[in-house]
Amino acid sequence: MQTFSTTILRVRDNQLWILDQQALPQQQRWHLAENVAQLVYHIRMLRVRGAPLIGLAASVLMALLAESGQSRTRLERDLAILRTARPTAVNLMNNLARMAQALTQPDFVSAMGQEALRLVAEDRALCDAIARHGAALGVIALAHRQGNIDQVWVDETRPLLQGGRLTAWDLGIPYRLICDGMAADLMARGQVNAVWVGADRIAANGDVANKIGTYSLAVLARWHGVPFYVAAPHTTCDARCPSGESIPI
């Protein structure tokens, strides 16, 4: 596979490196994911987070394993293992389904490499489109540049403080960090104009699954009449899942 780099994934010398999002922002620590067991561990430790990124990391690793000479049977087994890494993340399932289809091709090594690169390119295009149409951090940054947002309230996001460590660090615009319990008080005081969250999976009826914290914000926003938006690429929508009760957690 050709060398490429994003802010969080790198392929160099036919090896996959991921940026440890548990170490940010204090350290920029890159971890090698040279086999399925390593990548599954990184995903479960939230070193790789976000449904789209999890799907991309798995796809790229599968392509690299194919290029390393692994057999079709071994690759099928690896696909099955990767599906268990984060069941809620539908992007992982969708991306691996496309990689599995590439694996059925006569020249599966080339097919899997091309498919992984297509998935990376599609994700970049989706991220740009979401920023234009209303993504969480993307739209906030764009709206700030347009003069429509002055400040963002950032939840600390317990228990791993991803809001305090990552969202605040990523924003690049004025923000105030709050403990998770302050959201209700801010909404009651009329100091919140809208709530934006991402999603791990969106069911056919519109139900959304995410990590802890989204449900309470949604209920608070409904009670206080604050617009609540879920920003996610279409790859996060699961038409085969009828409702939230069917989403694996």
C-alpha positions as CSV (number, residue, x, y, z in Angstrom):
1,M,0.0,0.0,0.0
2,Q,1.2,3.5,-0.8
3,T,2.5,5.7,2.1
4,F,-0.1,8.1,3.4
5,S,-0.7,10.1,6.5
6,T,-3.7,11.7,8.2
7,T,-3.7,13.5,11.5
8,I,-4.3,10.2,13.3
9,L,-3.3,7.3,11.0
10,R,-0.1,6.7,9.1
11,V,1.1,4.0,6.7
12,R,4.9,4.0,6.4
13,D,7.0,1.1,5.1
14,N,3.9,-1.0,4.9
15,Q,3.2,-0.6,8.6
16,L,0.2,1.0,10.3
17,W,0.7,3.5,13.0
18,I,-2.0,5.1,15.1
19,L,-1.9,8.2,17.2
20,D,-2.7,7.4,20.9
21,Q,-5.7,9.5,21.7
22,Q,-5.4,8.6,25.3
23,A,-2.0,10.3,25.5
24,L,-3.2,13.6,23.9
25,P,-2.7,16.5,24.4
26,Q,0.3,16.0,26.7
27,Q,2.0,13.6,24.4
28,Q,1.9,12.7,20.8
29,R,2.6,9.0,21.0
30,W,2.3,6.7,18.0
31,H,1.7,3.0,18.3
32,L,2.4,0.3,15.8
33,A,-0.5,-1.9,14.9
34,E,1.1,-4.7,12.9
35,N,-1.5,-7.4,13.6
36,V,-5.1,-7.8,14.5
37,A,-4.5,-8.4,18.2
38,Q,-2.6,-5.2,18.6
39,L,-5.3,-3.1,16.8
40,V,-8.1,-4.7,18.8
41,Y,-6.3,-3.8,21.9
42,H,-5.7,-0.2,20.8
43,I,-9.4,0.1,19.9
44,R,-10.6,-1.3,23.2
45,M,-8.3,0.9,25.2
46,L,-9.7,3.9,23.3
47,R,-6.4,4.7,21.8
48,V,-8.3,4.7,18.5
49,R,-11.7,6.3,19.0
50,G,-14.6,7.4,16.8
51,A,-16.6,5.1,14.6
52,P,-15.2,6.3,11.2
53,L,-11.6,6.1,12.4
54,I,-12.0,2.7,13.9
55,G,-13.4,1.5,10.5
56,L,-10.5,3.0,8.6
57,A,-7.8,1.6,10.9
58,A,-9.3,-1.9,10.5
59,S,-9.6,-1.6,6.7
60,V,-6.0,-0.3,6.3
61,L,-4.6,-3.1,8.5
62,M,-6.5,-5.7,6.5
63,A,-5.0,-4.4,3.3
64,L,-1.5,-4.4,4.7
65,L,-1.9,-8.0,6.0
66,A,-3.0,-9.1,2.6
67,E,0.1,-7.4,1.0
68,S,2.3,-9.2,3.6
69,G,1.3,-12.5,2.2
70,Q,-1.4,-13.8,4.5
71,S,-3.7,-16.4,3.1
72,R,-7.3,-15.8,2.2
73,T,-8.4,-18.1,5.0
74,R,-6.3,-16.3,7.6
75,L,-7.6,-12.9,6.4
76,E,-11.2,-14.2,6.7
77,R,-10.4,-15.1,10.3
78,D,-8.9,-11.7,11.0
79,L,-12.0,-10.0,9.6
80,A,-14.2,-11.9,12.0
81,I,-11.9,-10.9,15.0
82,L,-11.9,-7.3,14.0
83,R,-15.7,-7.2,14.0
84,T,-15.7,-7.9,17.7
85,A,-13.5,-4.9,18.6
86,R,-16.3,-2.4,18.9
87,P,-19.7,-3.9,18.1
88,T,-21.5,-0.5,18.4
89,A,-19.4,1.2,15.7
90,V,-21.3,0.5,12.4
91,N,-18.6,2.0,10.4
92,L,-16.4,-0.9,11.4
93,M,-18.9,-3.4,10.2
94,N,-19.6,-1.5,6.9
95,N,-15.9,-1.0,6.1
96,L,-15.0,-4.6,6.9
97,A,-17.9,-5.8,4.7
98,R,-16.3,-3.9,1.8
99,M,-12.9,-5.4,2.6
100,A,-14.5,-8.9,2.7
101,Q,-16.0,-8.3,-0.7
102,A,-12.6,-7.3,-2.0
103,L,-11.2,-10.5,-0.5
104,T,-13.4,-12.5,-2.8
105,Q,-11.7,-11.1,-5.9
106,P,-9.2,-13.2,-7.8
107,D,-6.4,-10.7,-7.1
108,F,-7.6,-10.0,-3.6
109,V,-4.3,-8.4,-2.5
110,S,-4.6,-5.6,-5.0
111,A,-8.4,-5.3,-4.5
112,M,-8.0,-4.9,-0.8
113,G,-5.3,-2.3,-1.1
114,Q,-7.4,-0.2,-3.5
115,E,-10.6,-0.6,-1.4
116,A,-8.8,0.6,1.7
117,L,-7.5,3.7,-0.1
118,R,-11.0,4.4,-1.4
119,L,-12.4,4.2,2.1
120,V,-9.7,6.7,3.3
121,A,-10.5,9.1,0.4
122,E,-14.3,8.8,1.0
123,D,-13.9,9.6,4.7
124,R,-11.9,12.7,3.9
125,A,-14.6,13.8,1.5
126,L,-17.3,13.1,4.1
127,C,-15.5,15.0,6.8
128,D,-15.4,18.0,4.5
129,A,-19.0,17.7,3.6
130,I,-20.1,17.3,7.2
131,A,-18.2,20.4,8.1
132,R,-20.1,22.3,5.5
133,H,-23.5,20.9,6.5
134,G,-23.1,20.7,10.2
135,A,-20.6,18.4,12.0
136,A,-19.7,18.7,15.6
137,L,-16.2,20.2,15.6
138,G,-16.2,20.8,11.9
139,V,-19.2,23.0,11.8
140,I,-18.4,24.7,15.1
141,A,-15.0,25.7,13.7
142,L,-16.6,26.8,10.4
143,A,-19.3,28.7,12.2
144,H,-16.7,30.5,14.3
145,R,-14.8,31.6,11.2
146,Q,-18.1,32.9,9.8
147,G,-18.7,34.9,13.0
148,N,-21.7,32.8,14.1
149,I,-20.3,31.3,17.3
150,D,-18.4,33.2,20.0
151,Q,-17.8,30.4,22.5
152,V,-18.3,26.7,23.1
153,W,-19.1,24.9,26.3
154,V,-17.0,21.7,26.4
155,D,-18.1,18.8,28.7
156,E,-15.3,17.2,30.5
157,T,-16.7,13.8,29.4
158,R,-16.1,11.3,32.2
159,P,-14.6,8.9,33.0
160,L,-11.7,9.4,30.6
161,L,-12.0,13.2,30.2
162,Q,-12.0,13.1,26.4
163,G,-13.8,16.4,26.2
164,G,-11.3,18.1,28.5
165,R,-8.3,16.5,26.9
166,L,-9.3,16.2,23.2
167,T,-12.3,18.3,22.3
168,A,-10.9,21.4,24.0
169,W,-7.5,20.8,22.4
170,D,-9.0,20.2,19.0
171,L,-11.3,23.2,18.8
172,G,-8.9,26.0,18.3
173,I,-11.6,28.6,19.1
174,P,-12.7,30.1,22.5
175,Y,-14.2,27.6,24.9
176,R,-15.0,27.0,28.5
177,L,-14.5,23.6,30.0
178,I,-17.3,22.4,32.3
179,C,-17.9,19.4,34.5
180,D,-20.6,17.1,33.0
181,G,-23.1,18.1,35.7
182,M,-23.1,21.8,34.7
183,A,-24.9,21.2,31.4
184,A,-28.3,21.3,33.1
185,D,-27.7,24.5,34.9
186,L,-26.3,26.3,31.8
187,M,-29.4,25.2,29.8
188,A,-31.7,26.4,32.6
189,R,-30.0,29.8,32.5
190,G,-30.5,30.1,28.8
191,Q,-26.8,30.0,28.1
192,V,-26.8,27.2,25.6
193,N,-28.1,27.8,22.0
194,A,-27.5,24.3,20.6
195,V,-26.0,20.9,21.5
196,W,-23.9,19.0,19.0
197,V,-22.7,15.4,19.4
198,G,-21.4,12.6,17.2
199,A,-22.6,9.0,16.9
200,D,-21.3,5.5,16.8
201,R,-24.4,4.1,15.1
202,I,-27.8,5.5,13.9
203,A,-30.7,3.1,13.6
204,A,-33.3,3.2,10.8
205,N,-35.8,4.9,13.0
206,G,-33.3,7.7,14.0
207,D,-32.2,6.3,17.4
208,V,-28.6,7.1,18.1
209,A,-26.0,5.1,20.1
210,N,-23.0,6.8,21.6
211,K,-20.8,6.6,24.6
212,I,-22.1,7.7,28.1
213,G,-23.3,11.2,28.3
214,T,-25.3,11.7,25.0
215,Y,-28.6,10.5,26.4
216,S,-28.6,12.9,29.4
217,L,-27.7,15.8,27.2
218,A,-30.6,14.9,24.8
219,V,-33.1,14.8,27.6
220,L,-31.9,18.1,29.0
221,A,-32.0,19.7,25.6
222,R,-35.6,18.5,25.1
223,W,-36.7,19.7,28.5
224,H,-35.2,23.2,28.0
225,G,-36.2,23.6,24.3
226,V,-32.5,23.6,23.1
227,P,-31.9,22.3,19.6
228,F,-30.0,19.0,19.6
229,Y,-28.0,17.8,16.6
230,V,-26.3,14.6,15.9
231,A,-23.5,15.1,13.3
232,A,-22.3,12.0,11.6
233,P,-21.5,10.7,8.1
234,H,-24.0,8.5,6.3
235,T,-21.7,5.6,6.9
236,T,-22.8,5.7,10.6
237,C,-26.4,5.1,9.6
238,D,-27.5,1.4,9.8
239,A,-30.6,0.8,7.7
240,R,-30.6,-2.9,8.8
241,C,-31.0,-1.9,12.5
242,P,-34.7,-1.0,13.1
243,S,-34.2,0.8,16.4
244,G,-31.9,1.6,19.3
245,E,-32.9,-1.6,21.1
246,S,-31.2,-3.6,18.3
247,I,-27.9,-1.8,18.5
248,P,-25.2,-3.9,20.1
249,I,-23.4,-2.2,23.0
